[in-house]
Amino acid sequence: RHVESIEQCMTYFEPKQRLKAEQVLRQVFELACPSGCIAIREAAQQSERGGFPRQWPENANLYCQALWCWLNMRRVFDQALVFHEVEKTNWWRKRDDLPQVEPGTDTDTLEMLSAEVSDLLSREDGRGRCCTVEHCRRENGTDYFLCYPDDYLRSVLAHTKSGRLVSRTIRPTFEIIFAYRQSEGTLELHAKVSTALKLELEEAFARIVL
């Protein structure tokens, strides 16, 4: 937490380097907690290495462990971020009437789900023109399908490199998450959309993925 020392070091960075460093430090901070450590361990167990290397700083504090993971096991770090993000999400809807079948997780299936989510959102909400879908499987057997569709345009105030305050228009993404557990035939959905659209999203998931 020696913020002044970090700020002093970052004065030597180019603007792009500083932006990247701030992003990494924010991600490290997200995982530097007990639940983040659990996410790192789960991601490490699922990695090709099947656990931690001998150099893992077992007795170091959580900040050190998270940063060490970013430096030495980048794929594990990125996967742990996904796991940790999922754990923080509040599920809004659950159903237990789905078939207990192996879900499709190949590239074609993810692209079909992406296109369907995009079509539904474009038709109902006027957003979601582009959508990216990622998949991961947790140790408990739950398959997560994380969708990142485009949200509405937003205007934000930001400074240029010269320090001038300007208005910029961005199109951020938002999250729609499907959590399917084959052993129970259950599906949990996290989506900030209307109830009717949630039902359509669930039906699209079942039709395409199952």
TAKATA-V265287 format. One record per backbone hydrogen bond with DSSP energy under -1.0 kcal/mol. CO is the residue of the C=O (numbers start at 0). NH is the residue of the N-H. E is the energy in kcal/mol with one decimal. If there is no record, write none. Layout:
BEGIN
<<CO | NH | E> <CO | NH | E>>
END
This chain:
BEGIN
<<0 | 2 | -2.0> <1 | 5 | -1.8> <2 | 6 | -2.9> <3 | 7 | -2.2> <4 | 8 | -2.1> <5 | 9 | -2.2> <8 | 11 | -1.4> <9 | 12 | -1.2> <13 | 17 | -2.8> <14 | 18 | -2.3> <15 | 19 | -2.1> <16 | 20 | -2.6> <17 | 21 | -2.7> <18 | 22 | -1.9> <19 | 23 | -2.4> <20 | 24 | -2.7> <21 | 25 | -2.0> <22 | 26 | -2.0> <23 | 27 | -2.7> <24 | 28 | -2.4> <25 | 29 | -1.8> <26 | 30 | -1.5> <27 | 31 | -1.0> <30 | 32 | -2.0> <32 | 36 | -2.6> <33 | 37 | -1.9> <34 | 38 | -1.9> <35 | 39 | -2.2> <36 | 40 | -2.3> <37 | 41 | -2.3> <38 | 42 | -2.4> <39 | 43 | -2.4> <40 | 44 | -2.2> <41 | 45 | -1.5> <43 | 50 | -1.0> <52 | 55 | -1.8> <55 | 57 | -2.2> <56 | 59 | -1.6> <60 | 64 | -2.3> <61 | 65 | -2.4> <62 | 66 | -2.4> <63 | 67 | -2.7> <64 | 68 | -2.1> <65 | 69 | -1.8> <66 | 70 | -2.1> <67 | 71 | -2.4> <68 | 72 | -2.9> <72 | 76 | -2.5> <73 | 77 | -2.6> <74 | 78 | -2.3> <75 | 79 | -2.5> <76 | 80 | -1.8> <77 | 81 | -1.4> <78 | 82 | -2.4> <79 | 83 | -2.8> <80 | 84 | -2.2> <81 | 85 | -2.2> <82 | 86 | -2.1> <83 | 87 | -1.3> <85 | 88 | -1.2> <92 | 188 | -2.4> <94 | 186 | -2.5> <98 | 100 | -1.5> <105 | 109 | -2.2> <106 | 110 | -2.3> <107 | 111 | -2.2> <108 | 112 | -2.5> <109 | 113 | -2.2> <110 | 114 | -2.3> <111 | 115 | -2.2> <112 | 116 | -2.6> <113 | 117 | -2.2> <114 | 118 | -2.3> <115 | 119 | -2.5> <116 | 120 | -2.4> <117 | 121 | -2.4> <118 | 122 | -2.2> <119 | 123 | -2.4> <120 | 124 | -2.7> <120 | 125 | -1.2> <120 | 126 | -1.1> <129 | 149 | -2.2> <131 | 147 | -2.9> <133 | 145 | -2.9> <135 | 143 | -3.3> <137 | 140 | -1.8> <141 | 137 | -2.6> <142 | 179 | -2.8> <143 | 135 | -2.0> <144 | 177 | -2.4> <145 | 133 | -2.5> <146 | 175 | -2.0> <147 | 131 | -1.1> <148 | 173 | -1.9> <153 | 169 | -3.1> <155 | 167 | -3.2> <157 | 165 | -3.0> <159 | 162 | -1.8> <163 | 159 | -2.4> <165 | 157 | -2.6> <167 | 155 | -3.0> <169 | 153 | -3.0> <171 | 150 | -3.4> <175 | 146 | -3.1> <176 | 189 | -2.4> <177 | 144 | -2.7> <178 | 187 | -2.4> <179 | 142 | -3.1> <180 | 183 | -1.0> <180 | 184 | -1.7> <180 | 185 | -1.5> <184 | 97 | -2.1> <185 | 180 | -2.2> <186 | 94 | -2.1> <187 | 178 | -2.6> <188 | 91 | -1.1> <189 | 176 | -2.4> <190 | 192 | -1.7> <193 | 197 | -2.0> <194 | 198 | -1.7> <195 | 199 | -1.6> <196 | 200 | -2.4> <197 | 201 | -2.3> <198 | 202 | -2.2> <199 | 203 | -2.4> <200 | 204 | -2.3> <201 | 205 | -2.4> <202 | 206 | -2.4> <203 | 207 | -2.3> <204 | 208 | -2.7> <208 | 103 | -2.8>>
END
